[in-house]
Amino acid sequence: MKINTDKIERLVFVKFLLTQAEISKKLDRPLSSTTILTLHDAVECFLQLSFEQLTGKAKLKGSQILDNYCDRINEVLQVAKKPTINKAFIKRLNELRNQLKHATIFIDQKNIQNLFSESELFLTDYTQIIFNLNFIELSLTSLISNSQIQNHLLDAELEIKNKNYQFAMYSIGKAFYEIEDLGTTVTGKYGENMLSKHHIVDYLIKYQAQMGGKEPDRVLQENLKEIAEDVNRIQDDLHSLKKVISLSADLKKYTKFRSTIPYVTKIIKGGTSEVEFWIPDIEGNSAIDYRLEQVMFCFDFVMEIALKHNE
């Protein structure tokens, strides 16, 4: 049966919920227990969608909803001679969810990890069985509203698939440039961006201008230079911190991302006055051997920020 764009979007939403569960399962007790609620929501959304896809009917009502969905879906799968859903998995999911929601019994880390792995396997297998789609290849980029950011991340996904990791990093860098440009613009009274980068401090120039061009001695020159370097370093740190706060980003992740991603900016092209991306690594033909782990960290970080800043 053909699947329409609305249902694909709902499948992508299920995958998004799974990614949120993957984040929360790493938290300390008791916050890690929220993973169970997210997994339950993801599986319920998936079963509802699967029921609609297989039967053409609207969603079910009543209690024991996961069990009812499974029973109806399994009836269709049995007729089609396809693997049926393991009800024991659904029972564990329901029991742990009820323990947490109705009795506030926190779930231990081992049970959380096991249930996450089972849920991931379930969604992967039955997306293929019911929808004939690869769950892993479902792209969260379809949830991004900004077309420029979305296209850069789609390019990155393609490069990752083709194992062109350096070009994938260029596309990720372009996507982040657009996100950063949108997310760190706060217009002031006179139209200026109040979060724009500060001016570089140079006390040597100030001293010479104020003292009528008099040349300071060597010791004073060195001291003025060191003080200016300290002030500029502090200003850079404050500017980065303001950007992190504006983007609602995790400071540790942002720092790691910045130390990994290649430098990407925009310049005005001479002659045509067109604005285009400029990446020094491309001009210098620099070959950097990025690992898949590094690329996926940067991709996931940018995806996380992009989803937070959807228009």
N, C-alpha and C positions, 0 to 999 in steps of 0.2 A: 504494500500500500504506500502511495506517495506521501511524503511528509512536507507540509507547507512551511513557509518562513516563520509563522507564528509559533509552531511547535518546535522548530529548531531553536528559536529564541528562548523558549521555555527549557529546552534541554541545556542550553548554554547557562541559563540561570541555575539549573541543578548543579552544573559543574562549578559555578561561582560559589554556591553554598558549600560544596566539598572543599574548595580552596580555603574558605573561611574556617571550616572545621580543622583543616590541616594546620592553620595558624593557632587556633585556640587549644589544640591538643598539646602544644608545647608549653602552655602556661602552667604556673604552679597551682597546686590545690588551694582553694576549691574552684578557681576560675576555669581550670581545664575541663570541669564537668559540663560546661556549656557546650562542649563538643557534641555531647549526646543529643541535645536539643536541636542543634544544627543538622546533624546527620539524620535525625528523625524527620525534620522538615524536608531535607533533600530527597529522602526515599519516598516520602508521601507525595511530593510534587511529581517525582518520576513515575510512581505507580498510577497516579491520577492521569497523567499524560499517556502512559502505556495503555490504560483501560480505554481511553478515548480513541487512541490509534487503532487498537485491535477490534473494538466493538462498534465504533462510530457513535457511541452513546455519551451523554453528559455524565458528570461526576456523580458518585454514589453519596448517599446520606446515611446518617445513623452512627452507632457506636462501633468499636472494633474496625475502624475504617481500613487500616492496613491489611488486616486479615481478609476483609471482604473484597478488597481490590485484588489481593493475591489469588483468592479462590476463583474469581471471575476470569482473571488473566490466565491462570493455569488451565482452566477449562479450554480456552482457545488454543493455548500452546500444546495441550495434549492432542487435540484434534489435528493440529499441524505437525505433530510428532517432533516437537522441539523441546529442549530441556525446560522443566518447570522450576518455578521459584522455590527455594528452600525455605519452608515455613519456620524452621528452627531459628534461622537468622532473624526473621521478622519478629519472632517471639522474644528473642534476646533484646532486640532494639526497643520493643515496646516495654519490656520489664524494666530495663535500665532507665528509660525515659520516665516511667511512672514513679520509680523509686526517687528520682531527682525532683520531679515536678510536684508530686503529691505528698512526699514524705521528707523531702530535702535530705536524702541520703546521697552523699557525694560519691562519685565513682572513682575507683582506684585507677592509677595510670595504666596498668596492664590491660584492664578491661576497655579503657578508652582507645588504646592503641590497637587492640584486637578488633574492636568494633569498627574503627576507622578503616582498617585494612579490608575487613569483610565488606563494608559499604562500598569502598572504592572498587573492589573486584566485582561486586554485584552490579554496580552502575556500568562498569566497563563491559561486562559480559552481556547484559541484557539490552544495552544500547545497540549492540551489534545484532543480537537475536531478534529484537522487536522492530528496530528502526533501520537496521542494516547500515549503521553509521559507526565510525570509529570514535569512541568517547574521548580518547586522548587528543584527537585532532580537532575537536570542537573548540573554536576560538572565542575567548572572552572579549576579543577586540570588537565583536559585533555589538557589545554593550556600550561602547564608547561613542558619544554623540558628536564629538569634534572630528570632522572628516580628515583634516590634515594629520592629526595625531593618530587616528585610526589607520590611515594609509601607511604611515611610517612604521607602525607596529606590525601591520600585515607584511610589509617588505621584510622586516626583521624576522618574522616567523618563516617566511619563504627561505631566507638566507640560512636560518638555523637548520631547516629541513635539508638544505643542500650542503650543510656543513661548511658554509662560508662564514665562519664566525667573526672575522674582522669586519666584513661588510654588514653583518647583522648588528655589530656594535655601533657602526656609523648610523644606521637607521634608528636604533634605540636612542642614540645621542640626539638625533634630529627631533624625535618625538618628545624627549625631555626638554629640549630647548623651547618647543612650542608650549608645553605645559608650564614651564617655569616663567615664560613670558606672560602667559595669561594669569598664572596664580600669584605672581609677585608684583602685580601692578595695582597700586593704590593711588588714585588720582587726588591730588591736593586742590587747594582753593584756586590756584592759577593754572590748573591742568597738568602740572608736573607729576611725575611718578615719585611719590615720597619714599619708595623703597629702592630707588635707583642707586647705583654704586657711588660711593663717596669720591671726592677729589683726593688725589695723592698729595700728601703733605711733604714739603721740602723746605726745611728751616734754613738751609744755606741761602736759597734764593730770597727768602723773607728777610734774613739778616742783612744781606747785601743791599736790598732795596731800602730797608729802613735806616741803614747806617750810611747811606749816600754812596754805595758802591765800594765801601771799604772791605778789603779782603781779610777774613778772620784768620787767626793763626792756626797752625796745624792741629793743636790739641782741641781748640774750640770747634774746628771743622769736623773732627772725628766724633766729638760729643754730640753736636747737632745732627750729624748723620745717624748716629745710633738711636737718638731720641726719636727722630722721624721714622726710622725703621720700626721701632716699638709701637709708635702710634698707628702707623699704617697696618701693622700686623693685627693690632687690636681692632681697628676699623674693619679689616677683612673678616675677622672672626665674628664681629657683631653683625656684619652684613650677611654672612652665611647663616647665622642664627636666625635673623629676621626672615630669611628665605625659607628655612626649614619650618619655622612656625607658620608662615603664610601658606606653605604647601601641605601643612598637617602631616609632615613626614617624621619618621623615626630618625633621630640624630645619628645613631650608630650606623643605621642602614645608609643614610645620606652620605656620611663620611666614607664608608666603604665604597659606595657607588661612585662618588667623585674621584676616588683614588684608582678606580678601575676603568671607567668609561673614557674614551678618547675625547680630546678637546673639540667641541663642535660649537660654532657660532655663526652669525650671519654678517655679511659685509655688503657694502654697496659696490657693485661691479663698475670699474672704470670704463668710461666711454658710453655705456648704455644706461648707467644709473639704476640698473636692476639690482634688487636685493636677492642674494643667494647664499646658500650655506658655504662655509669655508671650514675645511678640516685639514689642519697641517699635515697629518699623517698621510693623506692622499697626495698632497703636493710633494712631500718628501719621499714618496714611495716606501714608507716605513712598513715593514712586514712584522706584525705582532702576532705571536702564537697564542691567541686566547683559548682557554679551556671552555668546554661546554658548561661546566659548573659556573664559571664567571659570567658567561653570556646569559644564562638563565636567571642568575641572581639579579643582574641589571634589568633584564626584561620584566621579571616579576615585580621589581621595585617600581619601575615606570608604570606598569599596568595598575599597581595598587594606587599610585598617586593619581593616575588618569581617571580611574573610577571615582575617586573622591572628589575630583573637580569636573565631573560631567556637568555640562551646561543645563 
